[in-house]
Amino acid sequence: MKNASSLFEKPHLLVDNATVTYNNGHTAIYDTSFDITGGTICALVGMNGSGKSTLFKTIMGLVTPSQGKVTLNEQSIKTALKKNIIAYVPQTEDVDWNFPVLVSDVVMMGRYGKMGFLRRPSKLDHQIVNRSLERVGLIELRDRQIGELSGGQKKRAFLARALAQEGKVLLLDEPFTGVDVKTENAIIDLLRDLRDEGHLILVSTHNLGSVPEFCDHVILINRTVLASGPTETTFTQKNLETTFGGVLRHINLSGPELHDDDDPRSLTVITDDERAAVFYGHDNHVPPRQSQKQKDEQL
């Protein structure tokens, strides 16, 4: 058995045969298994009602599996939570933006677990909050009311709160919903930096088009894990069709619709109303990654 100090090592999240059944008898997820380690950005992909939110709640210790287990570095999630190892970035629509609180106060909430009983911020706490705000580009807005920020700025404020918590495992719930391309790219760049620092990042997203650009690993879920593995081999047209059933819309183009010649190359566009995934040809598994020039042209 490892001691508590092992939680500060490179994180290893294991979900082992987890089933969650609520009091009303509804089984939200069943026989769910996967494991991912630090230094990874993992996309959690599935349609609404597929169990993504329940899985997040299970990882955060808010619900307890009726079967199976969830561990972090071979220790219980409760132990990890006591050490503030897991940080959560919620969907913006889950937050009451009319509550009068400053941006800096929101970020300071990430430090509460490291404060004493009276929750009096220390000089170090203020330094970490400012550093987190600088990292997401919001230091000049630290004294604004949180409700005055734009959608993208609100996302970054809660990401700064997660950074201030200094958790090694980051859970992000739909971080790209309602943000522009510039903000999306800025968030992706930050997530890449955090991955390179050894963080384990799990991103729940409907933004299919961005998954191949920055995610190393993909988990496809529909109440149970249907596929889990490297993006290149897991994020395939076939697996997406299995995961979403008839919910996704397909647009197939080939021949003269794409080219001025008789080139047989084709592409398939798959979307669930957010950014589409584009699959080229019949054998390529994932869309080609955008070049920096292409990204710059979108700004």
PLY file of the C-alpha trace (Angstrom):
ply
format ascii 1.0
element vertex 299
property float x
property float y
property float z
element edge 298
property int vertex1
property int vertex2
end_header
0.00 0.00 0.00
1.36 3.40 -0.95
1.33 6.26 1.52
-0.36 9.64 1.01
2.80 11.18 -0.44
2.30 8.99 -3.52
-0.55 11.30 -4.54
2.03 13.92 -5.44
3.65 11.60 -7.97
2.63 11.51 -11.62
-1.12 10.92 -11.38
-2.65 7.64 -12.50
-6.45 7.57 -12.60
-8.09 4.14 -12.65
-11.81 3.57 -13.13
-12.38 -0.14 -12.62
-15.71 -1.71 -13.60
-17.68 1.20 -12.09
-21.48 1.15 -12.04
-23.55 4.05 -10.68
-27.24 3.56 -9.92
-29.17 6.49 -8.44
-31.83 6.22 -5.73
-34.61 6.32 -8.33
-33.25 3.10 -9.82
-31.72 4.69 -12.90
-28.33 3.23 -13.82
-26.35 6.11 -15.31
-23.15 4.20 -16.10
-22.30 0.51 -15.90
-19.21 -1.70 -16.13
-17.14 1.39 -16.91
-13.38 0.91 -17.03
-10.39 2.93 -18.22
-7.09 4.25 -16.93
-5.05 7.30 -17.87
-1.85 8.80 -16.51
-0.36 12.26 -16.09
1.09 14.03 -19.08
-2.09 13.27 -21.02
-5.01 15.27 -22.39
-7.97 12.92 -22.68
-11.26 13.76 -24.40
-14.47 12.33 -22.94
-16.89 12.14 -25.85
-20.53 11.09 -25.89
-24.01 12.43 -26.53
-26.14 14.12 -23.88
-27.33 11.57 -21.33
-24.44 9.22 -22.03
-23.11 9.39 -18.47
-20.33 11.95 -18.84
-21.59 14.10 -15.96
-22.08 11.06 -13.73
-18.56 9.90 -14.51
-17.19 13.32 -13.55
-19.19 13.24 -10.29
-17.82 9.78 -9.56
-14.23 10.89 -10.13
-14.86 13.90 -7.86
-16.31 11.68 -5.12
-19.78 13.23 -5.32
-21.40 9.88 -6.06
-20.22 6.44 -4.98
-20.23 3.50 -7.40
-22.61 0.69 -6.45
-20.08 -1.60 -8.10
-16.40 -1.22 -8.94
-14.01 1.48 -7.81
-12.19 4.67 -8.74
-8.64 5.24 -7.50
-5.88 7.78 -7.96
-2.36 6.38 -7.62
-3.86 3.26 -6.02
-5.58 5.27 -3.29
-9.23 6.15 -2.85
-10.72 9.26 -4.39
-11.61 10.48 -0.88
-7.90 10.54 -0.02
-7.14 12.47 -3.21
-9.87 15.01 -2.46
-8.44 15.65 1.00
-5.16 16.55 -0.67
-6.92 18.80 -3.27
-5.37 16.77 -6.08
-8.49 16.98 -8.30
-9.63 20.35 -9.70
-12.88 20.94 -11.61
-13.81 23.55 -14.22
-17.64 23.63 -14.55
-19.86 24.56 -17.45
-20.59 28.28 -17.35
-24.35 27.69 -17.39
-24.05 25.88 -14.05
-22.90 29.08 -12.32
-24.99 31.94 -10.87
-23.34 34.94 -12.54
-25.49 37.44 -10.63
-23.75 36.62 -7.36
-21.62 39.67 -6.45
-18.06 38.38 -6.31
-14.79 39.62 -7.78
-12.76 37.64 -10.30
-9.88 37.42 -7.82
-12.27 36.06 -5.16
-13.44 33.31 -7.52
-9.85 32.28 -8.16
-9.05 32.45 -4.42
-11.72 29.78 -3.87
-9.22 27.37 -5.37
-6.99 27.99 -2.34
-9.64 27.27 0.33
-8.61 23.64 0.73
-5.10 24.73 1.67
-6.14 27.39 4.19
-6.81 27.09 7.89
-10.22 26.91 9.54
-10.83 30.67 9.27
-9.84 30.71 5.59
-7.63 33.76 5.82
-5.52 34.02 2.64
-1.78 34.24 3.18
0.72 36.20 1.14
1.51 32.99 -0.73
-2.20 32.46 -1.53
-2.41 35.94 -3.08
0.76 35.30 -5.08
-0.60 32.03 -6.46
-3.93 33.68 -7.36
-2.16 36.47 -9.25
0.10 33.99 -10.99
-2.92 31.92 -12.05
-4.71 35.00 -13.39
-1.61 36.01 -15.32
-1.39 32.57 -16.85
-4.92 32.78 -18.26
-4.55 36.44 -19.29
-6.99 37.94 -16.76
-4.72 39.74 -14.30
-5.99 43.15 -15.43
-9.58 42.06 -14.70
-8.91 40.72 -11.21
-11.07 43.43 -9.54
-14.03 43.10 -11.93
-17.31 41.49 -10.93
-17.36 37.96 -12.36
-20.75 38.62 -13.98
-19.27 41.45 -16.05
-16.94 39.14 -17.96
-17.58 37.71 -21.40
-18.27 34.01 -21.85
-14.67 33.24 -22.76
-13.33 35.30 -19.86
-15.58 33.45 -17.42
-14.20 30.14 -18.69
-10.67 31.37 -18.15
-11.51 32.65 -14.65
-12.63 29.19 -13.56
-9.60 27.65 -15.24
-7.49 30.06 -13.15
-9.32 28.83 -10.04
-8.32 25.26 -10.93
-4.72 26.38 -11.44
-4.73 28.13 -8.05
-5.84 24.87 -6.45
-2.62 23.29 -7.77
-4.38 20.03 -8.55
-2.59 17.46 -10.67
-5.85 16.15 -12.16
-8.02 18.66 -14.06
-11.61 17.92 -15.09
-13.07 20.36 -17.62
-16.77 20.23 -18.50
-17.45 21.62 -21.99
-14.71 24.29 -21.87
-15.25 25.43 -25.47
-19.02 25.98 -25.44
-19.86 29.62 -26.13
-16.29 30.81 -26.76
-14.74 32.22 -29.92
-11.92 30.58 -31.87
-9.26 32.83 -30.34
-10.28 31.89 -26.79
-10.54 28.22 -27.73
-7.00 28.23 -29.11
-5.72 30.05 -26.00
-7.31 27.42 -23.74
-5.88 24.61 -25.86
-2.39 26.14 -25.69
-2.65 26.35 -21.89
-3.86 22.75 -21.63
-0.90 21.61 -23.71
1.47 23.42 -21.36
-0.19 21.80 -18.34
0.06 18.39 -19.99
3.77 18.94 -20.57
4.10 19.77 -16.86
2.69 16.33 -16.01
-0.97 17.12 -15.36
-3.70 14.62 -16.17
-6.45 16.49 -18.03
-9.88 15.04 -18.77
-12.05 17.18 -21.08
-15.75 16.50 -21.62
-16.60 17.96 -25.02
-19.04 17.97 -27.94
-16.51 19.93 -29.99
-15.57 17.00 -32.20
-13.45 19.00 -34.61
-10.93 20.07 -31.98
-10.36 16.64 -30.40
-7.65 15.46 -32.83
-5.86 18.80 -32.54
-4.91 18.60 -28.88
-6.06 15.34 -27.25
-3.65 12.44 -26.87
-6.29 9.98 -25.67
-10.04 9.56 -26.26
-12.75 7.85 -24.23
-16.02 7.25 -26.09
-18.94 6.66 -23.76
-22.61 5.76 -23.96
-23.42 4.70 -20.38
-20.35 2.47 -20.59
-16.97 2.91 -22.23
-17.28 1.85 -25.87
-13.69 2.64 -26.82
-10.64 4.05 -25.07
-7.18 4.63 -26.44
-4.86 6.90 -28.44
-6.70 9.51 -30.51
-5.18 8.31 -33.78
-6.72 4.84 -33.48
-9.79 5.50 -31.31
-11.31 8.72 -32.67
-12.55 7.10 -35.87
-15.65 7.62 -37.97
-16.83 4.10 -37.17
-16.40 4.55 -33.41
-18.18 7.92 -33.46
-21.12 6.43 -35.33
-21.32 3.64 -32.75
-21.12 6.10 -29.86
-23.70 8.60 -31.12
-25.99 6.24 -33.01
-28.29 8.24 -35.29
-27.74 11.55 -33.49
-24.83 12.73 -35.65
-25.35 14.34 -39.03
-23.20 13.24 -41.97
-22.25 15.15 -45.11
-20.37 13.09 -47.69
-18.56 14.83 -50.54
-16.43 13.32 -53.29
-15.30 13.64 -56.89
-16.40 16.83 -58.68
-17.94 18.17 -55.48
-14.38 18.50 -54.15
-12.10 18.60 -57.17
-11.95 19.83 -60.74
-10.65 16.43 -61.83
-11.72 12.81 -61.41
-9.78 12.34 -58.18
-11.76 9.79 -56.10
-10.78 11.33 -52.77
-13.70 12.04 -50.47
-14.44 13.58 -47.12
-17.09 13.03 -44.49
-18.28 15.80 -42.19
-19.73 14.63 -38.86
-21.36 17.05 -36.44
-23.64 17.17 -33.41
-24.21 20.93 -33.80
-20.85 22.08 -32.48
-17.54 22.14 -34.35
-17.60 19.33 -36.91
-15.08 16.54 -37.38
-13.88 16.10 -40.95
-12.60 12.71 -42.11
-10.61 12.61 -45.35
-10.57 9.61 -47.65
-11.60 6.09 -46.74
-8.60 5.01 -44.69
-7.59 8.04 -42.62
-8.79 7.70 -39.04
-8.68 11.31 -37.89
-8.90 14.73 -39.50
-5.55 16.34 -40.32
-4.22 18.67 -37.64
-4.47 22.35 -38.43
-1.26 24.17 -39.15
-0.49 27.32 -37.19
-1.08 29.30 -40.39
-4.59 27.85 -40.67
-5.29 28.71 -37.04
-4.01 32.26 -37.52
-6.30 32.68 -40.53
-9.31 31.89 -38.30
-8.52 34.75 -35.91
0 1
1 2
2 3
3 4
4 5
5 6
6 7
7 8
8 9
9 10
10 11
11 12
12 13
13 14
14 15
15 16
16 17
17 18
18 19
19 20
20 21
21 22
22 23
23 24
24 25
25 26
26 27
27 28
28 29
29 30
30 31
31 32
32 33
33 34
34 35
35 36
36 37
37 38
38 39
39 40
40 41
41 42
42 43
43 44
44 45
45 46
46 47
47 48
48 49
49 50
50 51
51 52
52 53
53 54
54 55
55 56
56 57
57 58
58 59
59 60
60 61
61 62
62 63
63 64
64 65
65 66
66 67
67 68
68 69
69 70
70 71
71 72
72 73
73 74
74 75
75 76
76 77
77 78
78 79
79 80
80 81
81 82
82 83
83 84
84 85
85 86
86 87
87 88
88 89
89 90
90 91
91 92
92 93
93 94
94 95
95 96
96 97
97 98
98 99
99 100
100 101
101 102
102 103
103 104
104 105
105 106
106 107
107 108
108 109
109 110
110 111
111 112
112 113
113 114
114 115
115 116
116 117
117 118
118 119
119 120
120 121
121 122
122 123
123 124
124 125
125 126
126 127
127 128
128 129
129 130
130 131
131 132
132 133
133 134
134 135
135 136
136 137
137 138
138 139
139 140
140 141
141 142
142 143
143 144
144 145
145 146
146 147
147 148
148 149
149 150
150 151
151 152
152 153
153 154
154 155
155 156
156 157
157 158
158 159
159 160
160 161
161 162
162 163
163 164
164 165
165 166
166 167
167 168
168 169
169 170
170 171
171 172
172 173
173 174
174 175
175 176
176 177
177 178
178 179
179 180
180 181
181 182
182 183
183 184
184 185
185 186
186 187
187 188
188 189
189 190
190 191
191 192
192 193
193 194
194 195
195 196
196 197
197 198
198 199
199 200
200 201
201 202
202 203
203 204
204 205
205 206
206 207
207 208
208 209
209 210
210 211
211 212
212 213
213 214
214 215
215 216
216 217
217 218
218 219
219 220
220 221
221 222
222 223
223 224
224 225
225 226
226 227
227 228
228 229
229 230
230 231
231 232
232 233
233 234
234 235
235 236
236 237
237 238
238 239
239 240
240 241
241 242
242 243
243 244
244 245
245 246
246 247
247 248
248 249
249 250
250 251
251 252
252 253
253 254
254 255
255 256
256 257
257 258
258 259
259 260
260 261
261 262
262 263
263 264
264 265
265 266
266 267
267 268
268 269
269 270
270 271
271 272
272 273
273 274
274 275
275 276
276 277
277 278
278 279
279 280
280 281
281 282
282 283
283 284
284 285
285 286
286 287
287 288
288 289
289 290
290 291
291 292
292 293
293 294
294 295
295 296
296 297
297 298
